[in-house]
């Protein structure tokens, strides 16, 4: 950490300021040492340039288990060891899946955000810090936060990413449900496939809103959104059984769950759509949403057999919702395009792009 990070961070136990003591420097960072709270005198270590800013109690234990789970997960897949010309030095712009999809969503974020380079950004659930690196290369001040400190698959790897790119961002190990920052410090909180790894989404988003400046934004990409007609446990069993088995926190919220948590945190949705819909015009989105059976088909627009398939899908989704007692949420939006995009996420699910703003 650089010394000026002290302007942003606070004690996670009492929210007072911190001072750095007994530290060793490895330019440009304080590499080892301690942070001492000016209020409750709690002490937090700095290791390998990263402050450990969390309260080590029963609330932190699941996060510690998850950090170990990510290491185990990568070892199980045989992708833990760092190789020569490592992929993580190139991501998200690496020409294989899932990184092609991540790169597409990240480019959408850059277009929507229109960064000036003057922003202070929190990369929440940063992993190795690939997004933090990209923001730092665009002259933004960036802090990357994650629960994983591992030198191969966590924020411990971030120094290699920074050195390779010739840039810098601060890194710290902490809890998204108890963010160790003073209020109203960030212009943007960015999450890449991070929200669904939170056990308490409303609490996480309340923390996000607290550290955002008035008018500050939350941007979430590659976030799985479950269809309202599919059960969460069934979805998790199909898509995240391995992760759950090693202790990684996995949830699959549907759009009403996301929407309720966002509104409860005092955030206002500015953009919402499946990532695949970004480049579609209204006509293309109408065809897609109709074929998915998430919006009501119109007779005569396409061949009859296509209409029959669309009506079966449309009626089937709503019949399942009715038999399971699922609330039929509205898909209102400022225009027809937004109504259809929301309907896709609501009824079919998919990979969500979200941009929300803190109300002034």
Number of C-alpha atoms within 10 A of each C-alpha: 25 17 12 9 14 16 12 17 21 24 26 21 16 14 18 18 21 22 14 18 14 9 14 14 14 12 10 11 16 22 19 21 20 21 25 20 21 16 13 13 14 15 19 20 18 23 18 20 24 25 23 21 25 21 19 12 8 8 13 17 12 15 23 15 16 22 22 18 21 23 21 17 19 14 13 12 8 9 13 15 12 13 9 6 8 11 14 20 20 15 19 23 17 15 13 10 10 10 16 15 18 20 18 17 24 22 14 16 19 11 10 12 13 8 15 9 13 11 18 20 25 27 26 27 26 26 25 28 30 23 21 31 27 19 25 24 18 15 17 20 19 26 26 27 28 23 26 27 26 17 17 19 23 21 28 23 20 29 21 16 23 20 11 12 15 11 17 25 23 24 30 26 23 26 24 25 19 19 24 27 24 20 18 16 19 26 21 26 22 24 20 22 18 21 25 18 16 20 15 14 21 20 17 21 24 21 20 30 26 20 24 26 20 16 16 24 26 27 20 23 24 23 22 22 25 26 23 25 23 18 14 16 13 11 15 17 12 10 13 17 14 15 18 17 11 18 19 25 20 19 22 23 21 23 22 18 15 18 15 12 19 24 16 15 19 16 24 18 15 12 13 19 22 23 22 16 19 15 10 12 10 16 9 13 21 20 15 18 24 23 19 20 25 28 24 15 24 11 12 8 10 12 9 11 9 15 19 14 16 22 22 13 20 21 16 15 20 18 14 14 17 13 9 12 10 14 11 12 12 11 17 12 14 7 9 14 19 18 17 24 26 24 26 25 26 23 28 20 22 20 19 23 25 20 20 22 23 24 15 9
